[in-house]
C-alpha cells in the first residue's frame, strides 16, 4: 500500500504521547550524557589511554556476541498483538533467559580462545588484542550476560506503551551508580578494572530496578509453543539484521582494535564516546519512541504511518544535519577544552566522524521497515555498510595510516543509502517533503560551527 497517498495526521492522543515521551527521553538522555562526560573527564586524568583501548576491545567483543544472538525479544513484545498477554511475556522471558545462559558460556569460551591465541602470538604486538589483561577482563564480563537475561519484561512493556518517563529515570539511576562506582575505584586503584567493575555495577542496578521500580504485570518464565514460534519467527530476521547491523555499526572497532596500538585505539574510543553522546539521543528516540509509534500507527491505520514517518524524518534530518555541520567545523574544540594533550588526536577524529551523522538519517525508515515486518530490508542495508567497512578500512589504513582508516569509516556509513531510497520509492515515501531538510540543516550547522571555531581561535590562541 502507498503509505503517502492520504494526507491523514496521526491521532492526537498518539501525537501527545509521542511528544511527551520524546521530552522525557531527550531530557533523560542529555542528563545521562552529561553525567557520563563528567565521569569521563575525571577518569581520563586518572587512567592512561591504554585503559580505554582495553575496555573498548572488551565492550566491542561482548557487544558482538550480544548482537550475534539477538532474537528481537523486546521488539516482538512491542510489535505483537498479544504482546501484553501473560503467556507471551512468560515465553519471551524464557527465551531471554536461555539466550543469556548460552551467551555467558560463549563469552567464557571466547576469553579462553583469546588467551590461547595470545600465547601463540597470533595478534600483532602492542595492540589491544595482544594485551594479556584482555582475556580475564572478557571472562569477568560474562556476568553481564546473566544480569541482562534476568531483566524484567516490564522494560519491553514500558517501551511498547511509551512509558518513557520510567525508562529515562531508570537509565539515569543506573548511570549514576556506574559513574560513582567507577570513579571511586579509579581513585583507589588507578586500574583499568575500575571501568569494567563500574559497568557490572550498572548492569546489576538495571536488572534490580527493572523488577522493583517499573510498573507492569507480574511475570514468570513459562513456555507456550505458539508464542515461541511467533517470537522465533520474527526474531530470525532480527538475528540476521542484528549480526549484519553490528558489523555495519561497529565493524571499524573490530578492525582498528587489531591494527592500531592500544593507546591509539584508546584515543579513538574517546572520539567515538563523544560521538555516541550525540548519536545515543537519536538511537534512543528510534528504539523507544519512533519504532513503537510507527508500530501503533500501522496497527491503527496503515495510511497514517506515512504522515508520521515524514514528520519524524524531517525532525531527525534537522537535528542530524545541524550537528554534522557544526561538529565537522568546530568539533575539535570539545577535545581541546576538555581533555589533556594525550588525547589531542581525538579532536580531528571527532570532526571527521561528525560527517557520519548524515549517514544515519535513514535509521528512521529502518524503524518503519521493522514495524511493517520487513527486517530483511534492514539486513540488506546493513550488509552494504558492513561490506564497505571490510573493504575500505584496510585500504584506507594501508594508503594513509590512521587518517585513511578514519576517512574510510566515515565514507562507509553512506553505503546503505541506495537501499533506503529504494524502499521509500517503492512505498511512496520518497518525496520532497521527506528529503528537503538535511542539506540546508547541514549548511546551517557548518556556518554556526565556522563562527564558533573562528571566535574560539581568536580568543584562545
C-alpha positions, 0 to 999 in steps of 0.5 A, a space after each residue: 500500500 502507498 503509505 503517502 497517498 492520504 494526507 491523514 495526521 496521526 491521532 492526537 492522543 498518539 501525537 501527545 504521547 509521542 511528544 511527551 515521551 520524546 521530552 522525557 527521553 531527550 531530557 533523560 538522555 542529555 542528563 545521562 550524557 552529561 553525567 557520563 562526560 563528567 565521569 569521563 573527564 575525571 577518569 581520563 586524568 586518572 587512567 592512561 589511554 591504554 585503559 580505554 583501548 582495553 575496555 573498548 576491545 572488551 565492550 566491542 567483543 561482548 557487544 558482538 556476541 550480544 548482537 550475534 544472538 539477538 532474537 528481537 525479544 523486546 521488539 516482538 513484545 512491542 510489535 505483537 498483538 498479544 504482546 501484553 498477554 501473560 503467556 507471551 511475556 512468560 515465553 519471551 522471558 524464557 527465551 531471554 533467559 536461555 539466550 543469556 545462559 548460552 551467551 555467558 558460556 560463549 563469552 567464557 569460551 571466547 576469553 579462553 580462545 583469546 588467551 590461547 591465541 595470545 600465547 601463540 602470538 597470533 595478534 600483532 604486538 602492542 595492540 589491544 588484542 595482544 594485551 594479556 589483561 584482555 582475556 580475564 577482563 572478557 571472562 569477568 564480563 560474562 556476568 553481564 550476560 546473566 544480569 541482562 537475561 534476568 531483566 524484567 519484561 516490564 522494560 519491553 512493556 514500558 517501551 511498547 506503551 511509551 512509558 518513557 518517563 520510567 525508562 529515562 529515570 531508570 537509565 539515569 539511576 543506573 548511570 549514576 551508580 556506574 559513574 560513582 562506582 567507577 570513579 571511586 575505584 579509579 581513585 583507589 586503584 588507578 586500574 583499568 578494572 575500575 571501568 569494567 567493575 563500574 559497568 557490572 555495577 550498572 548492569 546489576 542496578 538495571 536488572 534490580 530496578 527493572 523488577 522493583 521500580 517499573 510498573 507492569 504485570 507480574 511475570 514468570 518464565 513459562 513456555 507456550 509453543 505458539 508464542 515461541 514460534 511467533 517470537 522465533 519467527 520474527 526474531 530470525 530476521 532480527 538475528 540476521 539484521 542484528 549480526 549484519 547491523 553490528 558489523 555495519 555499526 561497529 565493524 571499524 572497532 573490530 578492525 582498528 582494535 587489531 591494527 592500531 596500538 592500544 593507546 591509539 585505539 584508546 584515543 579513538 574510543 574517546 572520539 567515538 564516546 563523544 560521538 555516541 553522546 550525540 548519536 545515543 539521543 537519536 538511537 534512543 528516540 528510534 528504539 523507544 519512541 519512533 519504532 513503537 509509534 510507527 508500530 501503533 500507527 500501522 496497527 491503527 491505520 496503515 495510511 497514517 504511518 506515512 504522515 508520521 514517518 515524514 514528520 519524524 524524518 524531517 525532525 531527525 534530518 534537522 537535528 542530524 544535519 545541524 550537528 554534522 555541520 557544526 561538529 565537522 567545523 568546530 568539533 575539535 574544540 570539545 577535545 581541546 577544552 576538555 581533555 589533556 594533550 594525550 588525547 589531542 588526536 581525538 579532536 580531528 577524529 571527532 570532526 571527521 566522524 561528525 560527517 557520519 551523522 548524515 549517514 544515519 538519517 535513514 535509521 528512521 525508515 529502518 524503524 518503519 521497515 521493522 514495524 511493517 515486518 520487513 527486517 530483511 530490508 534492514 539486513 540488506 542495508 546493513 550488509 552494504 555498510 558492513 561490506 564497505 567497512 571490510 573493504 575500505 578500512 584496510 585500504 584506507 589504513 594501508 594508503 594513509 595510516 590512521 587518517 585513511 582508516 578514519 576517512 574510510 569509516 566515515 565514507 562507509 556509513 553512506 553505503 546503505 543509502 541506495 537501499 533506503 531510497 529504494 524502499 521509500 520509492 517503492 512505498 511512496 515515501 520518497 518525496 520532497 517533503 521527506 528529503 528537503 531538510 538535511 542539506 540546508 540543516 547541514 549548511 546551517 550547522 557548518 556556518 554556526 560551527 565556522 563562527 564558533 571555531 573562528 571566535 574560539 581561535 581568536 580568543 584562545 590562541 
